[in-house]
Amino acid sequence: IKFFQIALNDNPYSFKAHRALGIAIKTSSAADYEKNMPLAVKEFRKALKLNPKYIPTYMSMGNTYFFLAAIKKEEKPLKEAKEWFEKAYKIDPANINLAYVMGEFFLYIKDYDKAIAKLKYAYSKNLDDEEFRNGLARAYNRKAYSLYKSGKDLDYGIKLINKAIKIKPDDGIILSTKAELLYKIGKYKQAYEYIKKGLKFAPDEKEIKRDFKMIKNVLDKK
């Protein structure tokens, strides 16, 4: 924080330095996040005043409210976060980093279809980015798991989870979701093979252990 303040003393018109100072203030202490947040927002606003088209500042502003919502478990900051992301999108709808951040936001609020659309776009533009790849796989998995829980559109859920597996074939959580979907439609042998794979890659996951026993018990009875 002190170094960025020195930089701003030398160049008070640096929008990047104002944004960097805001990030430093925001992340300096998780315990003091609510106290530090207004100071961070103040720096972000200064950065936007100097350069109103710099997308990373909008992303920082949106993330600031996004994190506040996660900390306080409140809905209001989510609305403000979304507004900042949407402002950025109007300026640069093709920005892949913005698409990724918005995808993670939609994942958090459980709007899985929008999350998939954003993360799919980001990943399609940079197939080598691990965060983009993980984000899209996670979105496919969350949507597929929600269908498993609801018991609706299970065939579509399997299509989605197959896409996740194609992206991350060694992810135990994703493999276990496919096992759950197969179990739900009565394909117990296939479900058993996938839950075994899932357990291999995530041996400490309690839910996978529980599903393994459930599926194995059904097979044993049959």
N, C-alpha and C positions, 0 to 999 in steps of 0.2 A: 504494500500500500504506500509506504514511504517513497519507494523508488518511482512509482507512477505519479505521485504528487510532485516529486522533483521534476519529472518529465513535463508535467503540465505547467509548472512554474516557468520552465524554459520555453514551452510552446503551448499556451492556453487554448489555441485553436485546433489542436489535434483531436479530431473526433475519435480516432482509434485509441488514444491515450485515455480519454474520458470513459470509453467503453471498457477498456482494460482495468481502469481503476474501479469501475462499478462491479465488474466480475470479482476483483480481488476483495472488495468490501463484502459482497454477497456471500462469498465462499470462505471468508476468514474464520467463521465460527458457526457451527451448526446450532449450538446452544443459544446463540444470540441472533439467529436468523431474522426474527421479526423486528428486532431493534435495528439491525443493520440494513434491512431491506429498503426503507425509505431513502437512506443515503445512497444506496446503489442505484435506485430508480432515478434519483436526482442527477447522477452522472450519466445515466443512459439518455435522459432527456436532453442534457447538454450536448451529447454526441449526436443525437437526432437533429437538434437545432442546427448544428454545424454541417451535418450531411444527412438530409432526410431520406436518402435513397440507399443507405448502407444497410443491407439486409441482416448481417450478423447482429446489429444493435437491436433490431426488432425481435430477432430470435432470443437474444439475451433478456429483453424485457418480457417476452412471453414466458420464457422459462422461469423467470423470477416469480411470476404469479402462479405458474404451474407447480413449482416446488412449495410455495406457500400453501396451496390447496392440499398438497400431499401431506405436509406437516400438520396442518390444522384440521384436516379431514372436513373441509368446507367446500361448498359448491361455488360461492361467489367469485373467488380468485380464478376458478376455471373459466368462467365467462370472460374475465379480463384477459386471461392468457390467450384464449381463442381469438379475441378481437385483435390482439397484437400480431398473432400469426396470420390472420386474414389480411391485415394491413400490408404485411410483407408480401403476401401472395399476390395482391393486386399490383404491386410494384414489379415483382419478378416471379411469375408463375412457373418458370422453368427451373428454378433453383433447386438442386437436388438435396442440398443440406437442409433447406427449409422443408422439403418434402419428408425427409427422414424425421425431423423434429415434430412435424405435424402428425406423422404416422404414430410416433410414440405417444403423443398427446391423445390421439383417438383410441389407441390401445388402452390407455389409462381410464378413459371414460366409457370403455367397452363398446365403442362404435366400431366394430371389427371390420365391416365392409369398407368404411372410409380409411381405416388404418391400412388395410391390404392395398387399396388403390394407391395411397401415398408411398408406402414402402416398396411396392412393386415398381413404381415409377423410379424411385431412387436407385433401387438395385439394378434395374434394367440399364441405367446410365453408367453404372460402375460396378461390374460384376466381381471385381477384386476387393471391394470394400467389405471387411468382415462385419462391421456394425450394420451395414445395410442388409447383408445376407442374414445375419442373426435376427434382425428386426422383422424381416419378411417371414422367415420361418416361424418366429414366435407369433406373428399375426395369424398365419394360416392355422397354427396349432390352437390358438385361443378360440378362433371361430369354430373350428372343428369340434373342440371340446365343449363349446356352448351348445352345439347341436346334439352331441352325445348326452349332455345333461337334460336337454329338453325332450329328447327322443324324437325329434323332427328332422326331416331331410337328411337321414343318416347316410344315404348314398352320396349326397353332395358333400357331407362331412368327410367321407372316405376319399373323395377326389381332392379335397383341400389338404387333407393330411398327407396324401401321396405327394403333393407339391412340396410340402414342408420336408418330407423325407428325402426328396430329390435334392433339396438344398443342403440339408444336414442329415445325412444317413446314419450318423453315429450318435445322435442325440437320444438319450434314454427316455426323456419326457415325451418327445414326439412319437417315438416308437410305442410307448405305452398308451398314448391317445389312440393310435390306430388299433391296438389290441382291444381297447374299451369299445370302440365303434364296431369292430368285428364281433365282439362278444354280444353287443346289443342286438345285432341282426342274426345271431344264432350260429355264427361261423366260429365255433369254439376251438377247433384244431388250429386254424390260422391265427386266432387270437392268442393261443398259447405260445405259438412260435414267436410272435411279435413281443409278447410280454417277457419272454425269456431274453430276447435281445435287449429289450429296454432295461431289464434288471442287470444285465451284463454291463451296460454303459452307465447305469446310475444305481449301483447296489445299495446306496444308503437312503434312497427315497422311500419313505414309509408308504405312500399311496401305491407305488409300483409293487412293493412287497405284498400289500393287501390285495391288489388286483391279481397278482400271480397266484395267491392262495385261492381266491375266488374262482378263477378260471380253471385252475387245476382240479379243484373240488368238483366242478361241473363235469369235467372230462372223466374223472374217476368214477363218478356215478353212472355215466353213460357207458 
